Structures are given as structure tokens and as C-alpha cells.
């Protein structure tokens, strides 16, 4: 475990950066907002990170009280990492950071990796702006499917890979380009539904709110 570096400044922002300012740390938090993840899963969904750096960051995050590590019972018998309440408290930080950086989502570069669930946080924001404050929403993209909890947060998973566990309150079908445009605020989710950019099905409150907007 590497010694903890510090800015040595009596400032809350500096103290926060002491804990989460290292490269990859906040992106690890983004992945763990989906709930407990194995090391191999984290490595697969963080393209570009070396195994040594990932292992070092996870140890640092556990030391700083952002994550815990536990062993799954048989037949899994694998170790998983998960956020503590302190780590889960970074959700609004990541959402604000994503909103601030949305303007950088120009045309996708040939070298840019993409995982469908990376759009989970921007779509949560788009759902809130459309008046959807709660509910289980499944999202289908060409790159993959994921589901999100419009009102999730804290120690509960915010999103997850794959189809929704059970009947979702709304099913959204769209493409990555539309997701990026929603992230940038070029149009709202209700407008995208009206224009046919997003297909919505389902009988839940969330689906009805989006169709009636």
C-alpha cells in the first residue's frame, strides 16, 4: 500500500482530493455504484488501467474508508469490492462532474472505449429533469443493456449491467449518440421521446410520465 499523499492544506476540497484525487479512483467509484464487483470485472470495465495500479487504488480506497472487500460464500468464493456509505456519498460528486464535463463529449474518437452503463449517471439526470424521481428503468443500447434506479443512492446500487431484475417501470431503447446528446443537454428526455429518438415501453409511472410529457 502506497503512503498517502497529501496537499497539506487545511481546506475541505484539498482533503477530499487527498482521498479521491488520484487517477482512476473516481472511475472505480463509478463502477462500484453498480454494487459489489470482482477485481476481474473492475479491470474489464476500466480499459487502460494496469493491474498494479488498480490493485493499488483499491487498497488505498479501502484504507481511506471508501470501499470494503469481502469474500462471497460458496459456490462463488470470490472476493468482491463494494462502496461504504462514505464511498457512496460520492454519487452527487460524480453526477456533478459528469454534468460539468458533458460538453467534452464530442464525436467519439476511434480510440475511445465505451461501456453501455457509463451512460447510467447522465440518464439518471435526464430522468430527473423529465420529472421521473423514482422507479426501475431498463436501458437498451447497441453496446449493451443496463438498468438504473432513478431514486437510488447511498449504499444501494445505482445501476447494474444487463436487464432489470423484474419488471421495469420503463424500458428505454436508444443509441449511444442520443445518450451523448442527452448528456450534453442538447434536448430533454421527453423531447427525445416525442421526436422518436427514444422508444419507451412499460406501464409504470416512469414510462407514463415520459410518454405524456
JORA-V943646 format. One record per residue. RES is the residue in three letters. PHI is phi as a letter, one per 20 degrees, with the letter a starting at -180 (* if undefined). Layout:
RES | PHI
RES | PHI
//
This chain:
UNK | *
UNK | f
UNK | g
UNK | f
UNK | e
UNK | b
UNK | f
UNK | l
UNK | c
UNK | e
UNK | b
UNK | f
UNK | f
UNK | f
UNK | f
UNK | f
UNK | f
UNK | g
UNK | e
UNK | c
UNK | e
UNK | f
UNK | g
UNK | n
UNK | f
UNK | f
UNK | f
UNK | f
UNK | g
UNK | g
UNK | f
UNK | f
UNK | f
UNK | e
UNK | o
UNK | g
UNK | c
UNK | f
UNK | g
UNK | f
UNK | f
UNK | f
UNK | f
UNK | f
UNK | e
UNK | c
UNK | g
UNK | o
UNK | e
UNK | e
UNK | f
UNK | f
UNK | f
UNK | f
UNK | f
UNK | f
UNK | f
UNK | f
UNK | f
UNK | f
UNK | f
UNK | f
UNK | f
UNK | e
UNK | m
UNK | e
UNK | c
UNK | c
UNK | c
UNK | b
UNK | e
UNK | f
UNK | f
UNK | g
UNK | e
UNK | f
UNK | l
UNK | d
UNK | e
UNK | c
UNK | d
UNK | b
UNK | f
UNK | e
UNK | f
UNK | f
UNK | f
UNK | f
UNK | f
UNK | e
UNK | g
UNK | f
UNK | f
UNK | f
UNK | f
UNK | f
UNK | f
UNK | f
UNK | f
UNK | f
UNK | e
UNK | g
UNK | f
UNK | e
UNK | e
UNK | e
UNK | f
UNK | f
UNK | e
UNK | g
UNK | e
UNK | f
UNK | f
UNK | b
UNK | c
UNK | g
UNK | f
UNK | f
UNK | e
UNK | f
UNK | f
UNK | f
UNK | f
UNK | g
UNK | f
UNK | f
UNK | f
UNK | f
UNK | f
UNK | e
UNK | n
UNK | e
UNK | e
UNK | b
UNK | p
UNK | e
UNK | c
UNK | e
UNK | c
UNK | d
UNK | c
UNK | f
UNK | f
UNK | q
UNK | d
UNK | b
UNK | c
UNK | c
UNK | d
UNK | g
UNK | d
UNK | f
UNK | q
UNK | m
UNK | e
UNK | e
UNK | g
UNK | e
UNK | b
UNK | b
UNK | f
UNK | n
UNK | f
UNK | f
UNK | f
UNK | o
UNK | f
UNK | f
UNK | f
UNK | b
UNK | d
UNK | d
UNK | c
UNK | b
UNK | d
UNK | f
UNK | f
UNK | f
UNK | g
UNK | f
UNK | f
UNK | f
UNK | f
UNK | f
UNK | m
UNK | f
UNK | b
UNK | e
UNK | f
UNK | f
UNK | f
UNK | f
UNK | f
UNK | f
UNK | e
UNK | n
UNK | f
UNK | c
UNK | e
UNK | d
UNK | c
UNK | p
UNK | d
UNK | f
UNK | g
UNK | f
UNK | f
UNK | f
UNK | f
UNK | f
UNK | f
UNK | e
UNK | f
//
